[in-house]
């Protein structure tokens, strides 16, 4: 860090991590004091590295054993799942119960369901973020979330549906496995992204 602007960027990066209560950063001494609610050092380091700075000290090795990061990434994945499921299930249900006389190929319905799932996930996150950001900024942030996480979730849910029903169809016994597999598929990726770079999918 070479200037006050650097200090402010690092401070803002740390404050963006859920659970960080306060951060004092000095470019003159190169020190940072962070008050937080049981956040791992690796998660804080990842947030600093994500904005282009390095972190001195031990404990920066990547590993899969950080319980706080698993919990945070699970919460992020849950919100992604809720948003994606609204559009995905709504599309499948629309073709199953409303447009019953239209014979679209299963693949076309699933692709439309995936697209709608992405849109509703972005819309839901925009609403959530608008409580702390201006609406335009909330929308930009929502659009900048991990498409890899959302697309893998959507694809996994739809593959489960096709394997269990042979087509685009919702039943009482397909929805729970679709949700479970949809959650589990991107969760390790979301952990990795949060652990290594301090970047959450939601």
C-alpha positions as CSV (number, residue, x, y, z in Angstrom):
1,X,0.0,0.0,0.0
2,X,1.4,3.3,-1.0
3,X,-1.3,5.9,-0.4
4,X,-4.6,6.7,1.4
5,X,-6.5,5.4,-1.6
6,X,-4.9,2.0,-1.1
7,X,-5.8,1.9,2.5
8,X,-9.4,2.8,1.7
9,X,-9.6,0.0,-1.0
10,X,-8.3,-2.6,1.5
11,X,-10.6,-1.4,4.2
12,X,-13.6,-1.5,1.9
13,X,-12.6,-5.0,0.7
14,X,-12.5,-6.2,4.3
15,X,-15.8,-4.5,5.2
16,X,-17.5,-6.3,2.3
17,X,-16.9,-9.7,4.0
18,X,-20.0,-10.7,6.0
19,X,-19.1,-10.8,9.7
20,X,-16.5,-8.0,9.6
21,X,-17.5,-5.4,12.2
22,X,-14.7,-2.8,11.6
23,X,-11.4,-2.4,9.8
24,X,-8.6,0.1,10.4
25,X,-5.9,0.1,7.6
26,X,-2.7,2.2,7.5
27,X,-0.6,2.5,4.4
28,X,2.1,4.2,6.5
29,X,2.7,1.4,8.8
30,X,1.4,-1.4,6.6
31,X,-0.8,-2.7,9.4
32,X,-4.5,-3.7,9.5
33,X,-6.7,-4.2,12.6
34,X,-9.9,-6.0,12.0
35,X,-12.8,-6.7,14.4
36,X,-14.9,-9.6,13.2
37,X,-17.4,-12.2,14.2
38,X,-15.3,-15.4,14.0
39,X,-14.1,-14.9,10.4
40,X,-11.1,-17.0,9.4
41,X,-7.8,-15.4,8.5
42,X,-7.9,-17.1,5.1
43,X,-11.2,-15.5,4.3
44,X,-10.0,-12.0,5.2
45,X,-6.7,-12.6,3.2
46,X,-8.8,-13.7,0.2
47,X,-10.8,-10.5,0.3
48,X,-7.6,-8.5,0.3
49,X,-6.1,-10.6,-2.5
50,X,-9.3,-10.3,-4.6
51,X,-8.7,-6.5,-4.9
52,X,-5.1,-6.9,-6.0
53,X,-3.0,-6.7,-2.9
54,X,-0.8,-9.3,-1.2
55,X,-0.9,-10.5,2.4
56,X,2.2,-11.3,4.5
57,X,2.2,-14.0,7.1
58,X,1.4,-17.7,7.5
59,X,-1.9,-19.5,7.1
60,X,-2.5,-18.5,3.5
61,X,-2.3,-22.1,2.2
62,X,-5.5,-23.3,0.5
63,X,-7.4,-26.1,2.2
64,X,-10.9,-27.5,2.4
65,X,-11.3,-27.6,6.2
66,X,-12.5,-24.0,7.0
67,X,-15.8,-24.4,8.7
68,X,-16.7,-20.7,8.6
69,X,-16.1,-20.6,4.9
70,X,-18.3,-23.8,4.4
71,X,-21.1,-22.1,6.4
72,X,-20.8,-18.8,4.5
73,X,-20.7,-20.5,1.1
74,X,-23.7,-22.7,2.1
75,X,-25.7,-19.6,2.9
76,X,-24.6,-18.0,-0.4
77,X,-25.5,-21.2,-2.3
78,X,-28.9,-21.3,-0.6
79,X,-29.9,-17.9,-1.8
80,X,-28.7,-18.8,-5.3
81,X,-30.8,-22.0,-5.1
82,X,-33.9,-20.1,-4.1
83,X,-33.6,-17.6,-6.9
84,X,-32.8,-20.2,-9.6
85,X,-35.6,-22.5,-8.4
86,X,-38.3,-19.8,-8.8
87,X,-37.7,-19.3,-12.5
88,X,-36.7,-22.9,-13.3
89,X,-39.7,-24.6,-11.5
90,X,-42.0,-21.9,-12.7
91,X,-41.1,-22.5,-16.3
92,X,-41.4,-26.3,-16.1
93,X,-44.8,-25.9,-14.3
94,X,-46.0,-23.5,-17.0
95,X,-45.4,-26.0,-19.8
96,X,-46.7,-28.9,-17.6
97,X,-49.9,-27.4,-16.4
98,X,-50.8,-24.4,-18.6
99,X,-49.4,-24.9,-22.1
100,X,-50.3,-28.5,-22.3
101,X,-51.3,-28.4,-25.9
102,X,-47.9,-27.1,-27.0
103,X,-45.3,-29.8,-27.8
104,X,-41.9,-28.2,-27.2
105,X,-38.9,-30.5,-27.1
106,X,-37.7,-31.3,-23.6
107,X,-34.3,-29.7,-24.3
108,X,-35.9,-26.4,-25.3
109,X,-38.1,-26.3,-22.2
110,X,-35.0,-27.0,-20.0
111,X,-32.9,-24.3,-21.7
112,X,-35.7,-21.8,-21.2
113,X,-36.0,-23.0,-17.6
114,X,-32.3,-22.4,-17.0
115,X,-32.4,-19.0,-18.6
116,X,-35.5,-18.0,-16.5
117,X,-33.8,-19.4,-13.4
118,X,-30.7,-17.2,-14.0
119,X,-33.0,-14.1,-14.4
120,X,-35.0,-14.7,-11.2
121,X,-31.8,-15.4,-9.3
122,X,-30.4,-12.0,-10.4
123,X,-33.7,-10.3,-9.7
124,X,-33.9,-11.8,-6.2
125,X,-30.3,-10.8,-5.4
126,X,-30.9,-7.3,-6.7
127,X,-33.8,-6.9,-4.3
128,X,-31.7,-8.2,-1.4
129,X,-28.7,-6.0,-2.2
130,X,-31.0,-2.9,-2.8
131,X,-31.4,-2.7,1.0
132,X,-27.7,-1.7,1.3
133,X,-26.9,-0.4,-2.2
134,X,-28.5,1.9,-4.8
135,X,-30.8,0.0,-7.1
136,X,-28.5,0.4,-10.2
137,X,-25.4,-0.7,-8.1
138,X,-27.4,-3.6,-6.7
139,X,-28.3,-4.8,-10.2
140,X,-24.7,-4.5,-11.4
141,X,-23.5,-6.5,-8.4
142,X,-26.1,-9.1,-8.9
143,X,-25.2,-9.5,-12.6
144,X,-21.5,-9.8,-11.6
145,X,-22.1,-12.9,-9.5
146,X,-20.8,-16.2,-10.5
147,X,-22.5,-17.5,-13.6
148,X,-20.6,-20.7,-13.2
149,X,-22.3,-21.4,-9.9
150,X,-25.8,-20.6,-11.2
151,X,-25.4,-22.5,-14.5
152,X,-24.0,-25.6,-12.9
153,X,-26.9,-25.5,-10.4
154,X,-29.5,-25.1,-13.1
155,X,-28.0,-27.9,-15.2
156,X,-27.8,-30.3,-12.3
157,X,-31.4,-29.7,-11.3
158,X,-32.6,-30.2,-14.9
159,X,-30.5,-33.4,-15.4
160,X,-32.1,-34.9,-12.3
161,X,-35.5,-34.0,-13.5
162,X,-34.9,-35.6,-16.9
163,X,-33.4,-38.8,-15.4
164,X,-36.3,-39.2,-13.0
165,X,-39.2,-38.3,-15.2
166,X,-37.9,-38.7,-18.7
167,X,-38.9,-35.1,-19.6
168,X,-39.6,-31.7,-18.2
169,X,-42.0,-32.5,-15.4
170,X,-42.4,-31.6,-11.7
171,X,-43.7,-34.2,-9.3
172,X,-43.6,-34.5,-5.5
173,X,-40.8,-37.0,-5.7
174,X,-38.6,-35.1,-8.1
175,X,-38.5,-31.7,-6.4
176,X,-36.5,-32.7,-3.3
177,X,-33.7,-34.5,-5.2
178,X,-33.6,-31.6,-7.7
179,X,-33.1,-29.1,-4.8
180,X,-30.5,-31.3,-3.0
181,X,-28.4,-31.9,-6.1
182,X,-28.8,-28.3,-7.2
183,X,-27.4,-27.2,-3.9
184,X,-24.6,-29.7,-3.7
185,X,-23.3,-29.3,-7.2
186,X,-22.0,-25.6,-7.0
187,X,-21.3,-25.6,-3.2
188,X,-17.6,-26.8,-3.4
189,X,-17.0,-24.3,-6.2
190,X,-18.5,-21.5,-4.1
191,X,-16.3,-22.6,-1.1
192,X,-13.2,-22.5,-3.3
193,X,-14.1,-19.1,-4.7
194,X,-14.8,-17.6,-1.3
195,X,-11.8,-19.3,0.4
196,X,-9.2,-18.4,-2.3
197,X,-10.4,-15.0,-3.5
198,X,-12.9,-13.8,-0.9
199,X,-15.5,-13.6,-3.5
200,X,-19.0,-14.9,-2.9
201,X,-21.5,-16.0,-5.5
202,X,-24.2,-14.2,-3.6
